Structure formats: structure tokens, C-alpha cells
């Protein structure tokens, strides 16, 4: 299972998103600190979920960080996030 | 967690400076694209800020993540309050909320 698959699985479980985009952006950071030979270190993630309703920006991102705690402590070096509710995404 | 030796310096930095950016590299030479983006935004808004290079100390690099309960760098503080990382700052800049926040907090911005 790739890291992108793991991210998808964990975020799907945590947020039941109506849209979830996970893009491995590692190739753009090759050779940069934090990159590793196999890639899978830098990700762009967009989560659209009702779970974010009534939550501020910081809280929404903390919710995602929490769901990916183990990955962020390990292999993930950078995570660019978009967190929206279905209404905001419409 | 509160006995982390880096916390004293972090507390001092955010208490003594209106705007503090914990970043990789320096404002003149950012060493990470995300840090560079926030530096660009702050320069564009015309606000003075203190850049703290977390690459200078592993203790500080880990410490600021624990201090803010935020796992990534950069991290922006305004008047002692955590505002966010790169995604949040860029979005707040685009919507004008960052400029409003600075004004409300009484921080001088030239632009």
C-alpha cells in the first residue's frame, strides 16, 4: 500500500468526505531536505467533509493532523491542506 | 511537555515581537518553499516580523511543534497568538483576513 493509499484510507474513515484528493507531490521536492529516495514524503490533500462545519481553519487542520499523526511523525515531511465543508466547496 | 527547554525561548520570542515566523532558513534565504511563501506574503503585506530559523536547533524545531500543537513548519504568531501555517496564511492573505487581523491587533502594515 502506498502512502497516498494510507492517507486516503485514514481520511475516509475519519471524515467520510464527499471529495478527497490526495496528490503525491514528492517528485517536485526531490533532493530537497526531507525528501527520501522512494518519494512519498510531500502531499497535497483536499478534504471536503461535513465534519468541518462550524470549525475554524486551525481546528480543521488539527483534525486532519490528528488522523495522520503516525504518518506525520514518520514519513510525511510536508502536507499542504485544503479543508472545506460541502457548502464551501459548492 | 512544559519542561521542554526550547519553550522558554519560544515564549520570549512571541512575547517580545508582534509578528514571529518560525521557519526553515532566514527571511532573506528561506530553505523551504512553504516558508518562502509566508515570507513573501508578509513582505507583500508590508509587516515587520522576526524570522526564527528552526533549522539552527533540533530542540527548537521539535519544541515549536509541541508548543503550537502543530506538526509542520512554518508557523506564524501574531501578538503571541498562533495564526497558522502556510496554507492558512496564504488563504487568509487572499481573502484579506490576514490584513484585517493585523489591523485589529494593532500591528503596523505598510501596504
N, CA and C atoms of all chains as a GROMACS GRO file, in nm:
protein
  603
    1UNK      N    1   0.085  -0.121   0.000
    1UNK     CA    2   0.000   0.000   0.000
    1UNK      C    3   0.088   0.125   0.000
    2UNK      N    4   0.058   0.218  -0.088
    2UNK     CA    5   0.140   0.340  -0.092
    2UNK      C    6   0.096   0.434   0.020
    3UNK      N    7   0.182   0.532   0.047
    3UNK     CA    8   0.146   0.632   0.148
    3UNK      C    9   0.018   0.705   0.108
    4UNK      N   10   0.002   0.733  -0.020
    4UNK     CA   11  -0.120   0.801  -0.066
    4UNK      C   12  -0.244   0.716  -0.033
    5UNK      N   13  -0.231   0.584  -0.049
    5UNK     CA   14  -0.343   0.495  -0.015
    5UNK      C   15  -0.373   0.500   0.134
    6UNK      N   16  -0.266   0.500   0.214
    6UNK     CA   17  -0.284   0.506   0.359
    6UNK      C   18  -0.355   0.637   0.398
    7UNK      N   19  -0.311   0.747   0.338
    7UNK     CA   20  -0.373   0.876   0.368
    7UNK      C   21  -0.521   0.872   0.329
    8UNK      N   22  -0.550   0.818   0.210
    8UNK     CA   23  -0.688   0.810   0.165
    8UNK      C   24  -0.774   0.727   0.260
    9UNK      N   25  -0.719   0.614   0.300
    9UNK     CA   26  -0.795   0.525   0.388
    9UNK      C   27  -0.824   0.593   0.522
   10UNK      N   28  -0.721   0.652   0.582
   10UNK     CA   29  -0.739   0.711   0.714
   10UNK      C   30  -0.833   0.832   0.711
   11UNK      N   31  -0.820   0.914   0.607
   11UNK     CA   32  -0.905   1.033   0.599
   11UNK      C   33  -1.049   0.994   0.564
   12UNK      N   34  -1.065   0.889   0.487
   12UNK     CA   35  -1.200   0.842   0.455
   12UNK      C   36  -1.270   0.794   0.582
   13UNK      N   37  -1.196   0.718   0.663
   13UNK     CA   38  -1.252   0.669   0.790
   13UNK      C   39  -1.286   0.785   0.883
   14UNK      N   40  -1.196   0.882   0.892
   14UNK     CA   41  -1.212   0.989   0.990
   14UNK      C   42  -1.318   1.091   0.950
   15UNK      N   43  -1.332   1.118   0.820
   15UNK     CA   44  -1.413   1.234   0.780
   15UNK      C   45  -1.529   1.202   0.686
   16UNK      N   46  -1.539   1.078   0.638
   16UNK     CA   47  -1.645   1.045   0.543
   16UNK      C   48  -1.659   1.157   0.438
   17UNK      N   49  -1.550   1.190   0.372
   17UNK     CA   50  -1.552   1.305   0.282
   17UNK      C   51  -1.638   1.282   0.158
   18UNK      N   52  -1.699   1.390   0.108
   18UNK     CA   53  -1.771   1.378  -0.020
   18UNK      C   54  -1.673   1.401  -0.135
   19UNK      N   55  -1.557   1.461  -0.103
   19UNK     CA   56  -1.450   1.470  -0.202
   19UNK      C   57  -1.317   1.458  -0.129
   20UNK      N   58  -1.228   1.381  -0.186
   20UNK     CA   59  -1.096   1.364  -0.124
   20UNK      C   60  -0.992   1.353  -0.235
   21UNK      N   61  -0.902   1.449  -0.240
   21UNK     CA   62  -0.794   1.445  -0.338
   21UNK      C   63  -0.662   1.429  -0.264
   22UNK      N   64  -0.586   1.329  -0.302
   22UNK     CA   65  -0.454   1.308  -0.242
   22UNK      C   66  -0.355   1.302  -0.357
   23UNK      N   67  -0.266   1.400  -0.361
   23UNK     CA   68  -0.167   1.406  -0.469
   23UNK      C   69  -0.028   1.396  -0.410
   24UNK      N   70   0.046   1.298  -0.455
   24UNK     CA   71   0.185   1.283  -0.412
   24UNK      C   72   0.269   1.383  -0.491
   25UNK      N   73   0.319   1.482  -0.420
   25UNK     CA   74   0.392   1.592  -0.483
   25UNK      C   75   0.543   1.577  -0.463
   26UNK      N   76   0.584   1.457  -0.419
   26UNK     CA   77   0.723   1.437  -0.374
   26UNK      C   78   0.826   1.463  -0.484
   27UNK      N   79   0.789   1.431  -0.608
   27UNK     CA   80   0.888   1.444  -0.716
   27UNK      C   81   0.934   1.589  -0.731
   28UNK      N   82   0.847   1.684  -0.694
   28UNK     CA   83   0.885   1.825  -0.706
   28UNK      C   84   0.984   1.866  -0.599
   29UNK      N   85   1.001   1.780  -0.500
   29UNK     CA   86   1.090   1.813  -0.388
   29UNK      C   87   1.212   1.722  -0.384
   30UNK      N   88   1.234   1.646  -0.491
   30UNK     CA   89   1.347   1.553  -0.493
   30UNK      C   90   1.478   1.627  -0.466
   31UNK      N   91   1.557   1.571  -0.379
   31UNK     CA   92   1.686   1.632  -0.347
   31UNK      C   93   1.680   1.735  -0.237
   32UNK      N   94   1.559   1.779  -0.205
   32UNK     CA   95   1.537   1.880  -0.101
   32UNK      C   96   1.536   1.810   0.035
   33UNK      N   97   1.572   1.884   0.141
   33UNK     CA   98   1.572   1.825   0.274
   33UNK      C   99   1.436   1.764   0.304
   34UNK      N  100   1.436   1.645   0.359
   34UNK     CA  101   1.310   1.580   0.392
   34UNK      C  102   1.265   1.482   0.284
   35UNK      N  103   1.318   1.499   0.163
   35UNK     CA  104   1.286   1.404   0.057
   35UNK      C  105   1.361   1.274   0.084
   36UNK      N  106   1.306   1.161   0.039
   36UNK     CA  107   1.380   1.035   0.052
   36UNK      C  108   1.377   0.967  -0.084
   37UNK      N  109   1.468   0.876  -0.108
   37UNK     CA  110   1.481   0.819  -0.242
   37UNK      C  111   1.350   0.763  -0.298
   38UNK      N  112   1.270   0.700  -0.215
   38UNK     CA  113   1.146   0.641  -0.265
   38UNK      C  114   1.032   0.741  -0.282
   39UNK      N  115   1.056   0.868  -0.250
   39UNK     CA  116   0.948   0.967  -0.258
   39UNK      C  117   0.847   0.947  -0.146
   40UNK      N  118   0.721   0.979  -0.174
   40UNK     CA  119   0.611   0.963  -0.077
   40UNK      C  120   0.634   1.043   0.051
   41UNK      N  121   0.682   1.164   0.037
   41UNK     CA  122   0.710   1.249   0.153
   41UNK      C  123   0.629   1.378   0.153
   42UNK      N  124   0.594   1.427   0.033
   42UNK     CA  125   0.525   1.555   0.020
   42UNK      C  126   0.388   1.531  -0.046
   43UNK      N  127   0.283   1.577   0.021
   43UNK     CA  128   0.149   1.552  -0.031
   43UNK      C  129   0.063   1.678  -0.032
   44UNK      N  130  -0.020   1.688  -0.134
   44UNK     CA  131  -0.125   1.789  -0.138
   44UNK      C  132  -0.257   1.717  -0.117
   45UNK      N  133  -0.333   1.760  -0.017
   45UNK     CA  134  -0.455   1.690   0.017
   45UNK      C  135  -0.571   1.789   0.027
   46UNK      N  136  -0.682   1.755  -0.037
   46UNK     CA  137  -0.804   1.834  -0.022
   46UNK      C  138  -0.913   1.743   0.035
   47UNK      N  139  -0.975   1.786   0.144
   47UNK     CA  140  -1.081   1.709   0.208
   47UNK      C  141  -1.207   1.795   0.212
   48UNK      N  142  -1.315   1.745   0.157
   48UNK     CA  143  -1.443   1.815   0.167
   48UNK      C  144  -1.535   1.728   0.251
   49UNK      N  145  -1.570   1.779   0.368
   49UNK     CA  146  -1.648   1.698   0.461
   49UNK      C  147  -1.735   1.786   0.550
   50UNK      N  148  -1.850   1.731   0.584
   50UNK     CA  149  -1.942   1.798   0.678
   50UNK      C  150  -1.879   1.810   0.816
   51UNK      N  151  -1.779   1.725   0.843
   51UNK     CA  152  -1.714   1.725   0.975
   51UNK      C  153  -1.649   1.859   1.007
   52UNK      N  154  -1.622   1.941   0.905
   52UNK     CA  155  -1.555   2.069   0.928
   52UNK      C  156  -1.653   2.184   0.957
   53UNK      N  157  -1.781   2.156   0.945
   53UNK     CA  158  -1.880   2.262   0.966
   53UNK      C  159  -1.866   2.322   1.106
   54UNK      N  160  -1.867   2.453   1.113
   54UNK     CA  161  -1.859   2.522   1.241
   54UNK      C  162  -1.721   2.524   1.303
   55UNK      N  163  -1.621   2.475   1.230
   55UNK     CA  164  -1.484   2.471   1.283
   55UNK      C  165  -1.397   2.574   1.211
   56UNK      N  166  -1.305   2.633   1.283
   56UNK     CA  167  -1.214   2.731   1.224
   56UNK      C  168  -1.102   2.663   1.148
   57UNK      N  169  -1.020   2.744   1.082
   57UNK     CA  170  -0.912   2.690   0.999
   57UNK      C  171  -0.812   2.606   1.078
   58UNK      N  172  -0.772   2.659   1.192
   58UNK     CA  173  -0.670   2.589   1.271
   58UNK      C  174  -0.725   2.455   1.320
   59UNK      N  175  -0.849   2.459   1.369
   59UNK     CA  176  -0.909   2.336   1.422
   59UNK      C  177  -0.925   2.230   1.312
   60UNK      N  178  -0.967   2.272   1.194
   60UNK     CA  179  -0.984   2.177   1.083
   60UNK      C  180  -0.851   2.108   1.049
   61UNK      N  181  -0.746   2.188   1.041
   61UNK     CA  182  -0.617   2.126   1.006
   61UNK      C  183  -0.569   2.034   1.118
   62UNK      N  184  -0.594   2.076   1.243
   62UNK     CA  185  -0.554   1.990   1.356
   62UNK      C  186  -0.628   1.857   1.350
   63UNK      N  187  -0.754   1.859   1.306
   63UNK     CA  188  -0.831   1.734   1.293
   63UNK      C  189  -0.763   1.641   1.192
   64UNK      N  190  -0.718   1.698   1.082
   64UNK     CA  191  -0.651   1.617   0.981
   64UNK      C  192  -0.515   1.567   1.032
   65UNK      N  193  -0.442   1.656   1.098
   65UNK     CA  194  -0.311   1.616   1.154
   65UNK      C  195  -0.329   1.499   1.251
   66UNK      N  196  -0.436   1.509   1.331
   66UNK     CA  197  -0.462   1.404   1.430
   66UNK      C  198  -0.486   1.269   1.361
   67UNK      N  199  -0.564   1.273   1.254
   67UNK     CA  200  -0.596   1.149   1.181
   67UNK      C  201  -0.470   1.088   1.117
   68UNK      N  202  -0.373   1.174   1.088
   68UNK     CA  203  -0.250   1.126   1.022
   68UNK      C  204  -0.129   1.138   1.114
   69UNK      N  205  -0.154   1.132   1.243
   69UNK     CA  206  -0.050   1.156   1.344
   69UNK      C  207   0.074   1.067   1.322
   70UNK      N  208   0.049   0.937   1.304
   70UNK     CA  209   0.162   0.843   1.292
   70UNK      C  210   0.242   0.874   1.165
   71UNK      N  211   0.172   0.904   1.057
   71UNK     CA  212   0.239   0.931   0.929
   71UNK      C  213   0.320   1.060   0.936
   72UNK      N  214   0.263   1.162   1.004
   72UNK     CA  215   0.334   1.290   1.016
   72UNK      C  216   0.457   1.278   1.105
   73UNK      N  217   0.449   1.187   1.201
   73UNK     CA  218   0.565   1.167   1.289
   73UNK      C  219   0.673   1.086   1.217
   74UNK      N  220   0.634   1.022   1.108
   74UNK     CA  221   0.730   0.938   1.036
   74UNK      C  222   0.764   0.992   0.899
   75UNK      N  223   0.704   0.930   0.800
   75UNK     CA  224   0.748   0.951   0.664
   75UNK      C  225   0.703   1.082   0.599
   76UNK      N  226   0.585   1.131   0.636
   76UNK     CA  227   0.536   1.253   0.570
   76UNK      C  228   0.616   1.373   0.618
   77UNK      N  229   0.673   1.444   0.523
   77UNK     CA  230   0.754   1.560   0.554
   77UNK      C  231   0.674   1.689   0.537
   78UNK      N  232   0.585   1.690   0.442
   78UNK     CA  233   0.505   1.810   0.417
   78UNK      C  234   0.366   1.772   0.370
   79UNK      N  235   0.268   1.849   0.420
   79UNK     CA  236   0.128   1.820   0.390
   79UNK      C  237   0.058   1.954   0.365
   80UNK      N  238   0.029   1.980   0.239
   80UNK     CA  239  -0.045   2.102   0.206
   80UNK      C  240  -0.193   2.066   0.206
   81UNK      N  241  -0.273   2.143   0.280
   81UNK     CA  242  -0.412   2.104   0.304
   81UNK      C  243  -0.514   2.206   0.258
   82UNK      N  244  -0.621   2.155   0.200
   82UNK     CA  245  -0.742   2.234   0.180
   82UNK      C  246  -0.852   2.160   0.254
   83UNK      N  247  -0.920   2.229   0.345
   83UNK     CA  248  -1.027   2.166   0.424
   83UNK      C  249  -1.154   2.249   0.408
   84UNK      N  250  -1.255   2.191   0.346
   84UNK     CA  251  -1.378   2.266   0.322
   84UNK      C  252  -1.500   2.183   0.361
   85UNK      N  253  -1.608   2.253   0.387
   85UNK     CA  254  -1.737   2.186   0.403
   85UNK      C  255  -1.799   2.174   0.264
   86UNK      N  256  -1.896   2.084   0.248
   86UNK     CA  257  -1.961   2.072   0.117
   86UNK      C  258  -2.018   2.206   0.070
   87UNK      N  259  -2.074   2.284   0.160
   87UNK     CA  260  -2.132   2.414   0.122
   87UNK      C  261  -2.024   2.508   0.070
   88UNK      N  262  -1.909   2.510   0.134
   88UNK     CA  263  -1.800   2.598   0.092
   88UNK      C  264  -1.740   2.554  -0.042
   89UNK      N  265  -1.750   2.425  -0.070
   89UNK     CA  266  -1.688   2.370  -0.189
   89UNK      C  267  -1.779   2.383  -0.312
   90UNK      N  268  -1.904   2.414  -0.287
   90UNK     CA  269  -2.003   2.417  -0.396
   90UNK      C  270  -1.974   2.531  -0.494
   91UNK      N  271   0.591   1.789   2.898
   91UNK     CA  272   0.596   1.873   2.780
   91UNK      C  273   0.640   2.014   2.817
   92UNK      N  274   0.593   2.065   2.932
   92UNK     CA  275   0.625   2.203   2.969
   92UNK      C  276   0.771   2.218   3.009
   93UNK      N  277   0.840   2.105   3.029
   93UNK     CA  278   0.981   2.115   3.067
   93UNK      C  279   1.072   2.117   2.944
   94UNK      N  280   1.013   2.125   2.827
   94UNK     CA  281   1.095   2.136   2.707
   94UNK      C  282   1.176   2.265   2.712
   95UNK      N  283   1.310   2.254   2.706
   95UNK     CA  284   1.394   2.372   2.723
   95UNK      C  285   1.374   2.478   2.613
   96UNK      N  286   1.321   2.436   2.499
   96UNK     CA  287   1.301   2.533   2.391
   96UNK      C  288   1.182   2.625   2.417
   97UNK      N  289   1.091   2.581   2.505
   97UNK     CA  290   0.968   2.659   2.527
   97UNK      C  291   0.996   2.800   2.579
   98UNK      N  292   1.098   2.814   2.666
   98UNK     CA  293   1.129   2.946   2.723
   98UNK      C  294   1.162   3.046   2.612
   99UNK      N  295   1.247   3.001   2.518
   99UNK     CA  296   1.288   3.089   2.408
   99UNK      C  297   1.169   3.121   2.317
  100UNK      N  298   1.086   3.022   2.291
  100UNK     CA  299   0.968   3.043   2.205
  100UNK      C  300   0.874   3.144   2.270
  101UNK      N  301   0.849   3.125   2.400
  101UNK     CA  302   0.760   3.217   2.473
  101UNK      C  303   0.814   3.360   2.468
  102UNK      N  304   0.946   3.371   2.485
  102UNK     CA  305   1.010   3.502   2.485
  102UNK      C  306   0.996   3.566   2.346
  103UNK      N  307   1.022   3.489   2.243
  103UNK     CA  308   1.013   3.542   2.106
  103UNK      C  309   0.872   3.592   2.074
  104UNK      N  310   0.771   3.515   2.109
  104UNK     CA  311   0.635   3.555   2.072
  104UNK      C  312   0.581   3.664   2.164
  105UNK      N  313   0.644   3.678   2.283
  105UNK     CA  314   0.602   3.786   2.375
  105UNK      C  315   0.667   3.919   2.335
  106UNK      N  316   0.789   3.912   2.285
  106UNK     CA  317   0.866   4.035   2.260
  106UNK      C  318   0.851   4.088   2.118
  107UNK      N  319   0.793   4.008   2.029
  107UNK     CA  320   0.778   4.052   1.890
  107UNK      C  321   0.633   4.038   1.847
  108UNK      N  322   0.580   4.143   1.783
  108UNK     CA  323   0.440   4.140   1.740
  108UNK      C  324   0.414   4.026   1.643
  109UNK      N  325   0.506   4.008   1.550
  109UNK     CA  326   0.486   3.906   1.447
  109UNK      C  327   0.612   3.819   1.441
  110UNK      N  328   0.593   3.690   1.464
  110UNK     CA  329   0.707   3.598   1.463
  110UNK      C  330   0.676   3.483   1.367
  111UNK      N  331   0.771   3.455   1.279
  111UNK     CA  332   0.757   3.342   1.188
  111UNK      C  333   0.864   3.238   1.220
  112UNK      N  334   0.820   3.122   1.267
  112UNK     CA  335   0.912   3.009   1.284
  112UNK      C  336   0.922   2.943   1.148
  113UNK      N  337   1.041   2.937   1.094
  113UNK     CA  338   1.058   2.897   0.955
  113UNK      C  339   1.186   2.818   0.934
  114UNK      N  340   1.199   2.763   0.814
  114UNK     CA  341   1.323   2.696   0.777
  114UNK      C  342   1.405   2.793   0.692
  115UNK      N  343   1.522   2.827   0.742
  115UNK     CA  344   1.605   2.927   0.678
  115UNK      C  345   1.575   3.065   0.737
  116UNK      N  346   1.625   3.168   0.672
  116UNK     CA  347   1.605   3.305   0.720
  116UNK      C  348   1.512   3.377   0.623
  117UNK      N  349   1.453   3.490   0.665
  117UNK     CA  350   1.366   3.564   0.572
  117UNK      C  351   1.439   3.597   0.440
  118UNK      N  352   1.569   3.625   0.447
  118UNK     CA  353   1.644   3.656   0.324
  118UNK      C  354   1.671   3.530   0.241
  119UNK      N  355   1.691   3.418   0.310
  119UNK     CA  356   1.721   3.292   0.241
  119UNK      C  357   1.638   3.176   0.298
  120UNK      N  358   1.509   3.175   0.264
  120UNK     CA  359   1.426   3.063   0.311
  120UNK      C  360   1.478   2.933   0.249
  121UNK      N  361   1.472   2.825   0.328
  121UNK     CA  362   1.523   2.697   0.278
  121UNK      C  363   1.412   2.597   0.255
  122UNK      N  364   1.291   2.648   0.236
  122UNK     CA  365   1.177   2.561   0.213
  122UNK      C  366   1.072   2.644   0.142
  123UNK      N  367   1.005   2.585   0.044
  123UNK     CA  368   0.908   2.660  -0.034
  123UNK      C  369   0.792   2.713   0.047
  124UNK      N  370   0.751   2.638   0.149
  124UNK     CA  371   0.637   2.681   0.229
  124UNK      C  372   0.675   2.801   0.315
  125UNK      N  373   0.795   2.796   0.372
  125UNK     CA  374   0.844   2.911   0.449
  125UNK      C  375   0.860   3.032   0.358
  126UNK      N  376   0.911   3.009   0.237
  126UNK     CA  377   0.930   3.119   0.142
  126UNK      C  378   0.798   3.186   0.108
  127UNK      N  379   0.693   3.106   0.093
  127UNK     CA  380   0.561   3.161   0.061
  127UNK      C  381   0.513   3.256   0.170
  128UNK      N  382   0.528   3.215   0.296
  128UNK     CA  383   0.480   3.300   0.405
  128UNK      C  384   0.564   3.428   0.414
  129UNK      N  385   0.694   3.417   0.392
  129UNK     CA  386   0.781   3.536   0.391
  129UNK      C  387   0.733   3.633   0.283
  130UNK      N  388   0.702   3.579   0.165
  130UNK     CA  389   0.652   3.663   0.055
  130UNK      C  390   0.524   3.735   0.092
  131UNK      N  391   0.433   3.662   0.155
  131UNK     CA  392   0.306   3.722   0.196
  131UNK      C  393   0.330   3.834   0.296
  132UNK      N  394   0.414   3.808   0.395
  132UNK     CA  395   0.439   3.909   0.499
  132UNK      C  396   0.507   4.033   0.438
  133UNK      N  397   0.601   4.009   0.348
  133UNK     CA  398   0.667   4.121   0.282
  133UNK      C  399   0.568   4.200   0.196
  134UNK      N  400   0.481   4.129   0.129
  134UNK     CA  401   0.382   4.194   0.044
  134UNK      C  402   0.286   4.280   0.127
  135UNK      N  403   0.246   4.227   0.240
  135UNK     CA  404   0.156   4.300   0.330
  135UNK      C  405   0.231   4.417   0.394
  136UNK      N  406   0.364   4.407   0.397
  136UNK     CA  407   0.445   4.516   0.448
  136UNK      C  408   0.455   4.518   0.600
  137UNK      N  409   0.451   4.401   0.660
  137UNK     CA  410   0.458   4.394   0.806
  137UNK      C  411   0.599   4.350   0.848
  138UNK      N  412   0.646   4.414   0.955
  138UNK     CA  413   0.776   4.374   1.009
  138UNK      C  414   0.758   4.245   1.089
  139UNK      N  415   0.852   4.154   1.075
  139UNK     CA  416   0.841   4.031   1.153
  139UNK      C  417   0.979   3.977   1.188
  140UNK      N  418   0.978   3.898   1.294
  140UNK     CA  419   1.102   3.830   1.332
  140UNK      C  420   1.097   3.689   1.275
  141UNK      N  421   1.196   3.652   1.196
  141UNK     CA  422   1.206   3.517   1.144
  141UNK      C  423   1.295   3.435   1.236
  142UNK      N  424   1.246   3.321   1.281
  142UNK     CA  425   1.327   3.233   1.366
  142UNK      C  426   1.356   3.106   1.286
  143UNK      N  427   1.482   3.081   1.262
  143UNK     CA  428   1.523   2.965   1.182
  143UNK      C  429   1.529   2.839   1.269
  144UNK      N  430   1.431   2.751   1.249
  144UNK     CA  431   1.425   2.631   1.333
  144UNK      C  432   1.532   2.529   1.295
  145UNK      N  433   1.594   2.548   1.179
  145UNK     CA  434   1.699   2.453   1.138
  145UNK      C  435   1.825   2.470   1.221
  146UNK      N  436   1.832   2.583   1.297
  146UNK     CA  437   1.951   2.605   1.377
  146UNK      C  438   1.955   2.518   1.501
  147UNK      N  439   1.842   2.462   1.539
  147UNK     CA  440   1.838   2.381   1.660
  147UNK      C  441   1.731   2.274   1.651
  148UNK      N  442   1.770   2.150   1.666
  148UNK     CA  443   1.675   2.040   1.662
  148UNK      C  444   1.576   2.052   1.778
  149UNK      N  445   1.627   2.102   1.892
  149UNK     CA  446   1.541   2.122   2.010
  149UNK      C  447   1.429   2.222   1.978
  150UNK      N  448   1.465   2.330   1.913
  150UNK     CA  449   1.368   2.433   1.876
  150UNK      C  450   1.271   2.380   1.771
  151UNK      N  451   1.325   2.306   1.674
  151UNK     CA  452   1.243   2.254   1.566
  151UNK      C  453   1.133   2.162   1.620
  152UNK      N  454   1.170   2.074   1.713
  152UNK     CA  455   1.070   1.987   1.776
  152UNK      C  456   0.985   2.066   1.875
  153UNK      N  457   1.052   2.157   1.947
  153UNK     CA  458   0.985   2.232   2.054
  153UNK      C  459   0.869   2.314   2.002
  154UNK      N  460   0.889   2.381   1.888
  154UNK     CA  461   0.784   2.470   1.838
  154UNK      C  462   0.663   2.388   1.790
  155UNK      N  463   0.690   2.266   1.742
  155UNK     CA  464   0.579   2.179   1.700
  155UNK      C  465   0.493   2.140   1.821
  156UNK      N  466   0.560   2.110   1.932
  156UNK     CA  467   0.486   2.075   2.053
  156UNK      C  468   0.418   2.198   2.112
  157UNK      N  469   0.491   2.309   2.113
  157UNK     CA  470   0.439   2.432   2.172
  157UNK      C  471   0.308   2.473   2.105
  158UNK      N  472   0.304   2.464   1.974
  158UNK     CA  473   0.186   2.508   1.898
  158UNK      C  474   0.085   2.396   1.877
  159UNK      N  475   0.124   2.272   1.912
  159UNK     CA  476   0.042   2.157   1.876
  159UNK      C  477   0.015   2.158   1.726
  160UNK      N  478   0.123   2.169   1.652
  160UNK     CA  479   0.115   2.181   1.505
  160UNK      C  480   0.238   2.110   1.448
  161UNK      N  481   0.219   2.011   1.360
  161UNK     CA  482   0.332   1.923   1.327
  161UNK      C  483   0.425   1.974   1.216
  162UNK      N  484   0.392   2.089   1.156
  162UNK     CA  485   0.472   2.133   1.042
  162UNK      C  486   0.523   2.276   1.060
  163UNK      N  487   0.623   2.310   0.983
  163UNK     CA  488   0.684   2.442   0.977
  163UNK      C  489   0.654   2.494   0.836
  164UNK      N  490   0.628   2.619   0.812
  164UNK     CA  491   0.634   2.735   0.902
  164UNK      C  492   0.512   2.749   0.995
  165UNK      N  493   0.530   2.834   1.095
  165UNK     CA  494   0.423   2.868   1.188
  165UNK      C  495   0.429   3.018   1.216
  166UNK      N  496   0.314   3.084   1.203
  166UNK     CA  497   0.310   3.228   1.224
  166UNK      C  498   0.239   3.264   1.355
  167UNK      N  499   0.301   3.351   1.432
  167UNK     CA  500   0.240   3.405   1.554
  167UNK      C  501   0.220   3.556   1.539
  168UNK      N  502   0.103   3.604   1.579
  168UNK     CA  503   0.078   3.748   1.584
  168UNK      C  504   0.035   3.782   1.725
  169UNK      N  505   0.108   3.874   1.788
  169UNK     CA  506   0.080   3.916   1.926
  169UNK      C  507   0.064   3.795   2.018
  170UNK      N  508   0.154   3.702   2.004
  170UNK     CA  509   0.155   3.587   2.095
  170UNK      C  510   0.057   3.478   2.061
  171UNK      N  511  -0.022   3.499   1.955
  171UNK     CA  512  -0.125   3.401   1.922
  171UNK      C  513  -0.089   3.326   1.793
  172UNK      N  514  -0.105   3.195   1.796
  172UNK     CA  515  -0.078   3.113   1.678
  172UNK      C  516  -0.184   3.139   1.572
  173UNK      N  517  -0.141   3.174   1.451
  173UNK     CA  518  -0.236   3.205   1.344
  173UNK      C  519  -0.247   3.090   1.245
  174UNK      N  520  -0.136   3.021   1.217
  174UNK     CA  521  -0.144   2.908   1.126
  174UNK      C  522  -0.015   2.882   1.052
  175UNK      N  523  -0.022   2.786   0.961
  175UNK     CA  524   0.091   2.752   0.876
  175UNK      C  525   0.071   2.809   0.737
  176UNK      N  526   0.144   2.756   0.642
  176UNK     CA  527   0.146   2.813   0.507
  176UNK      C  528   0.008   2.818   0.440
  177UNK      N  529  -0.067   2.708   0.445
  177UNK     CA  530  -0.199   2.705   0.377
  177UNK      C  531  -0.291   2.812   0.433
  178UNK      N  532  -0.292   2.821   0.566
  178UNK     CA  533  -0.384   2.914   0.633
  178UNK      C  534  -0.345   3.059   0.605
  179UNK      N  535  -0.214   3.087   0.612
  179UNK     CA  536  -0.168   3.225   0.590
  179UNK      C  537  -0.196   3.268   0.446
  180UNK      N  538  -0.170   3.178   0.352
  180UNK     CA  539  -0.194   3.213   0.211
  180UNK      C  540  -0.343   3.239   0.188
  181UNK      N  541  -0.426   3.154   0.246
  181UNK     CA  542  -0.570   3.172   0.227
  181UNK      C  543  -0.619   3.300   0.295
  182UNK      N  544  -0.568   3.326   0.414
  182UNK     CA  545  -0.610   3.448   0.486
  182UNK      C  546  -0.563   3.574   0.414
  183UNK      N  547  -0.448   3.564   0.349
  183UNK     CA  548  -0.398   3.677   0.270
  183UNK      C  549  -0.490   3.701   0.150
  184UNK      N  550  -0.526   3.592   0.083
  184UNK     CA  551  -0.609   3.604  -0.038
  184UNK      C  552  -0.747   3.661  -0.008
  185UNK      N  553  -0.802   3.628   0.108
  185UNK     CA  554  -0.935   3.678   0.143
  185UNK      C  555  -0.929   3.814   0.213
  186UNK      N  556  -0.807   3.858   0.247
  186UNK     CA  557  -0.793   3.986   0.317
  186UNK      C  558  -0.802   3.974   0.468
  187UNK      N  559  -0.826   3.852   0.517
  187UNK     CA  560  -0.841   3.833   0.662
  187UNK      C  561  -0.711   3.858   0.738
  188UNK      N  562  -0.599   3.827   0.673
  188UNK     CA  563  -0.470   3.847   0.740
  188UNK      C  564  -0.447   3.996   0.766
  189UNK      N  565  -0.475   4.077   0.663
  189UNK     CA  566  -0.458   4.220   0.676
  189UNK      C  567  -0.551   4.273   0.785
  190UNK      N  568  -0.675   4.224   0.788
  190UNK     CA  569  -0.772   4.265   0.890
  190UNK      C  570  -0.724   4.226   1.029
  191UNK      N  571  -0.673   4.104   1.040
  191UNK     CA  572  -0.624   4.056   1.170
  191UNK      C  573  -0.511   4.146   1.222
  192UNK      N  574  -0.418   4.179   1.132
  192UNK     CA  575  -0.304   4.262   1.173
  192UNK      C  576  -0.353   4.399   1.219
  193UNK      N  577  -0.449   4.454   1.146
  193UNK     CA  578  -0.503   4.585   1.181
  193UNK      C  579  -0.572   4.579   1.318
  194UNK      N  580  -0.654   4.476   1.334
  194UNK     CA  581  -0.727   4.460   1.461
  194UNK      C  582  -0.634   4.444   1.580
  195UNK      N  583  -0.520   4.378   1.554
  195UNK     CA  584  -0.424   4.354   1.662
  195UNK      C  585  -0.332   4.475   1.680
  196UNK      N  586  -0.351   4.576   1.597
  196UNK     CA  587  -0.270   4.697   1.610
  196UNK      C  588  -0.127   4.682   1.562
  197UNK      N  589  -0.107   4.594   1.462
  197UNK     CA  590   0.026   4.576   1.406
  197UNK      C  591   0.036   4.662   1.279
  198UNK      N  592   0.141   4.742   1.270
  198UNK     CA  593   0.160   4.830   1.155
  198UNK      C  594   0.191   4.750   1.029
  199UNK      N  595   0.114   4.773   0.926
  199UNK     CA  596   0.146   4.714   0.796
  199UNK      C  597   0.144   4.827   0.694
  200UNK      N  598   0.246   4.829   0.611
  200UNK     CA  599   0.263   4.941   0.518
  200UNK      C  600   0.166   4.938   0.401
  201UNK      N  601   0.132   4.818   0.354
  201UNK     CA  602   0.053   4.808   0.231
  201UNK      C  603  -0.098   4.813   0.258
   0.00000   0.00000   0.00000
